Amino acid sequence: MARSLFARAARAARVSLIALAAAGALGGTMALVGCGQQPPSFSNLDITGNTQFGKDFSLPDASGKMRSLADFKGKVVVLFFGYTHCPDVCPTTMAELSQALQQLGPDAAKRVQVLFVSVDPERDSAEILSQYVSAFNPTFIALRPADEAQLKQITKDFRVYYAKVPGNTPGSYTMDHTAASYVFDTTGKLRLFARDGQGVTPWLHDLKILLASND
């Protein structure tokens, strides 16, 4: 049941993006860094060298294996904080990233790793998280803080806000959280702060730059 619900959410998010593309919102062509050319600027916020944000992490994935940034050396890493009950920002961002990877092509896409960190481990079990991210892209990896202390630590390190918001029925709630991603280059250096809702094109543009810088 959960898997089919996540699959429908992923399809709905992708359909929404396709509609935007048809309207021209995702138009335009981005060039790679060329030899002898001035490197293009990033579409997202360049935070290279900013010491206010975390530089690494250590969290269990859906299988219980501990993951850190070093595990993905040689890849561009996109670190997103969200939760599976999220109605809009999370599925939209996952769909944008999945589409960006498809447009990069299989070889380049293998050099990008998307990590989804749950800010709602109370409801997001390992199984649910695995099904959720797989509905968008089978290469995406979900990370689940083992306890509140671990969640507080990583959100503090990356200056991520999260809070429970009471729902309309007793015991129900949603999560208010920072709607953005952090992007590391292939050497593990934190480079970008990417806000949500910008569409596929900025992702594609910036991922190409970061991948080309290591060619």
Secondary structure, DSSP 4 states (H G I P E B T S, - for coil): -HHHHHHHHHHHHHHHHHHHHHTTTT----PPPPTTSPPPPPSSEE-TT-TTS-S--EEEBTTS-EEEGGGGTTSEEEEEEE-TT-SSHHHHHHHHHHHHHHHH-HHHHTTEEEEEEES-TTT--HHHHHHHHHHH-TT-EEE--SSHHHHHHHHHHTT--EEEEE-SSTT-EEEEE--EEEEE-TTS-EEEEEESSS-HHHHHHHHHHHHHTT-
